[in-house]
Amino acid sequence: MRYFQNFLVCLLTSYSCLAQNIPATTAKALDGSAVVFPKAGDKKPLLVIVGFSHKSSGDFKAWNQQVLSPYLTDPRIDYYELAELQGAPSLIRGTIVHGMRRDVPEDQHSHFAPITWGEDEWKKAVSYSAAKDTYLVLAEPSGHIVWQTSGVPDDEKVTALKQALAKLLPPRQP
């Protein structure tokens, strides 16, 4: 139902969701590696999950447990999780990031990046409606958004994500 509501919002706002691009993002992942997207000349689709508050961490975990963990190691896709910290007081951001390093499994550190700028651009790109929600965006390599949803995973959202990914991913090589 939530996906349908988001779709209606997109339609009523001059197709802004369908014409939207992922904001250019540069960040440092929890393992210290650079996270930059979209990348010029890249051939991989981009799957990004974004949270705007600690309240969204439950959705992050649910998506990872039910759907997203295979994409961590799939070389055909760029997958990142972003924790938006622009609204957090700068004095406690270090503590928040330290907690993230502890809570996020180490094998996922290169895919998880706190960001401290671009909140308005990301909120617009994901059709932000609630801080407690997690937002998923699937984009072409150019950064053009082709599918998105928010909230907890359910059968409808998972099926829609898999169908959208199937259209963008090249077949697996034997």
N, C-alpha and C positions, 0 to 999 in steps of 0.2 A: 504494500500500500504506500509506504514511504517513497519508494522509487517512482510510483505513478504520480505522487504529489510533486516530487522534484521535477519530473518531466513536465507537468502542467505549469509549474513556475517558470521553467525554461521557455515554454511556448508563449506564455503570457508576457515575458520580458524580451520580446523581439528575438527569440532564438539565441539569447546571449550565451547560454550554456553550450549550445552546439557550435557556436562560432568562437568560443573562448580558447585561449591557449594557456598552458601551464606557465606561471611566472618563471622567468629566468632565475635560477637558484644556485647560489654558491654557499656551501657550508662545510663544516668539518664534522665527519662522522665520529661516533664514540671511540673508534679505534685510531683516530687522528688522520685518517685518509680524507682526501678532498672529495666532496660531493658536488658535481657540477652538472646541471641539466637545464633545458635540453642542450644536447651537444650537436654542433654543426656536423653534418655528414654521418651522423650515427644511423644505424640501420635497425636498432632495437626499439620495440615499443617500450613505453615507460609506465610503470604501475607505481603510484604514490598513494600512501595512506597518511593522512594529516590529522593531528589532534591539536586542539586549541586550549585544553586545560587538563589538569590531572584527572578530572572526572571522566575523560574519554579513554583512560587507560584500560578499562574493562573491555571496551569495544575492540581496542588494539589486540588484546589477548584473545578475544573470541575469534576475530578474523584470522589471526595467526594459527590458532589451533584447528580451525575448521577448514581453512582454504589456502592461506597465503604461504605457508612455510615451504612448499615445493618450489616457489619462485625465487627463494634465496639462492638456490644453487642452479637455477636454469639459465644457461648461458645465452639463451635467445631473448631474454628480457632484462631490462634494468628495473630493479625493484628497490624502493626506498620508503622508509617510515620517517616522517618529520614530526617533531614536537615543537610547536610554535611557542616561544618563550618571550616574545616582545613585550607582552603585558606584565610579565613577572618583574618585580623590582630587581635591578641589576645587582644589588647586594646579595641576593639569595640564588641567583642563577647558577653559580658554581656549585652550590649545595644540591640544587635540582639535578644538574648534569651528573654529579657524583652518584646520586640516587639512581639515575637512569642506568649508569654503567653497572651498578650492582644488580638492578632488576632485569635488565635486558640480557638474555643469554649471550655469552661472549662470541659465539659463532654468528651472531646477528649484528654485532657492533659496526661492521662496515656498511650496513644497510640502514642504520638508525642515526639520524642527525637532528640535533636541536638547532632551531633557527631563531634569530633574534631580530629579524627585520622582514618586511614584506607582508605583514599581517593583513593589511587591507587588500592587497593584490590576491593573496591566497584565499581570503574569505570570499572575494568576488568570484574567483575561479571555481570554488567548490560549492557555490550557492549556500554559504554559511547560514544556519538558522539557530543552532544551539551549541553552547560550549561543551555540553556533556557528550555530544555526538562525535564520532570518528567519521572522516570523509575519505572516500576512495575515488581516485581519478585514474583512468586509463587513457593514455595519449599516444598518438603516433610519434615516431622518432623526432619529428619536427616540433613537437610540443602541443600539437592540436588535440584538444580533448575530444575523445570519441565515445566515452562512457563514464558515468559517475554515479555514486550513491552515497548514502550516509547512514549512520546508526549501526545496529548490530546485524550480523549476517543472518539471513534466512534463506530458505530454499529458492525463492524467486530471485533474490539478489545474487546468490552464488551461481545459479544457472545463467543469469544475464551476464555476469562477469566472464564465465567460461566461454560463452558464445562470442562475446566481444573479443576476448583474447584469441580465440580460434581464428578469427578473421585477420588478426594482425601477426600472429606468430608463424614463422616458417616451420615446415615439418621437421621433426627430430631426425637427425642423421643417425643411421644404424651404426 
